[in-house]
């Protein structure tokens, strides 16, 4: 967790917070579609260089506070770097990786179902709202 204030909140609420923050910030990026993570990360870097970045980020934090009741300030987002932005390996959508070591490859927007080849059945690959579908 790169934001210490969210460390003690349950995993599902953390996912909702970062999903809300990412969905608020993405419309301010220059592109709607990304074919690789490097383009997404460079787009975030150019967004950070914009003079209205801090104002937009503050507005996004207020939006998340209104929706989820979690108050954070800009000083809490020091760890929000371009490398935190990832593309989901399953759906291809951009998301914010909020785990401690920044190793997430699968977004937490939906619950993925996996297929057991030997049994010919699908099973839910999630525990406590966290996707466990690492491919």
N, C-alpha and C positions, 0 to 999 in steps of 0.2 A: 504494500500500500504506500503510495508516494505522498498521500495526504494524511498526516498523523491524526487529525481531528476525526476522520472517518474510520479509523482503525477499530473503534469499539462499537460501531454500528453493524447490524447484521448484514450478511452478504447480499441478500435480496435488495435491501434498501441502498446499498452501495452501487449495485448494478443499475438501479433506477436512477440514481443521481448522475452517474457517468453517462448513461444513455441520454438523459435529459440535457446534460451539458453539451455532449457531442452533437445532438440534434439541433441545439440552439446555435452552435458555432459553425456548423457545416455550411449553411447558406451564405456565410460571409467569405467563404473560400472562392477562388476564381473559377474552379471547375465543378461540374456536377458529377462527372464520372472519372474514375481513376483506374488505370490498367495495372499499375504497380505501386508499391508502398513508397518508393522514392519520390514519385510525383506528388503523392499526398503529403509527404513530409516537407518537401520543398514548398508546396503551396501553403502549408502552415507557417513555415519560416517567413515567407513573404507577407502573410497575414500578421505575424508578430512585428514585422518592420513597419507596418502601417501605423500612422499616428493615432488612429482611433482604436487601436487594439485594446488598450487598457479600459477604455470606456465601454467597448463592446463586451469585454470579459466581465466587467463589473455588472453590466446589465444581464449577462448570462447567469452569473452567480445569484443575482436577485430573482431571476426567473426560477431557478432551481430551489431557492429558499421558499418562494411562494408556493411552489408545487409540492415540495417534500418536507418543508420545515427545517431544513439544515442550513445554518448560516455559516458561510465561509467568506473570507476576504481574499483579495488578490495575493497578499503575502502568503497565504496557505497554498497557493498554486505554483510555488517556485519549481517544483518538480515537473510541471507541465512543459515538456520538451517535445520537439518534433518526433523523436523516436517513440513517444507514447501513442502516436497515431498509427493504426494498423489497418490492413485490409483483411477481412474475414476469408479464410481459406474455403469455406463452404458457400457462403452467399455473395462474397465479393464486396460487401458494404464496408465503408470506413467505420471504425470504432476507436474509442479511447481505451487503451490497456491500462488498467488500474492496479494490477497485481504488483507485488513487491519487486520482483526481479524482471518485470517487463517481458515475460515469455509467452503471453497469450497469443494464440494464433486464430482462435475461434471467437466470434462475437457472442454477446450474451443477449441478443435481441430476441431470439426464439429458442425453444428447446428442440434440440436435434434428436432424431431417431436413427438408431443404427440397426443394421441388418445382420442377423446371425446366419451365416451361410450354412452351417451344419444343420440347424433346426428350421431354416426357412421362415424365420419370424423377425419382426422388428421389436426393439426394446428402447425404452426411454433412457437416454444417456445424460441424465441430470440428477444432481443431488442438491437439495436446498436451494433450488433456483439457479445453480451454477452449471453451466454446460460442461460436460466431461468428454466432449467429442473432439479429442485431439487426434488429428490425422497426420 
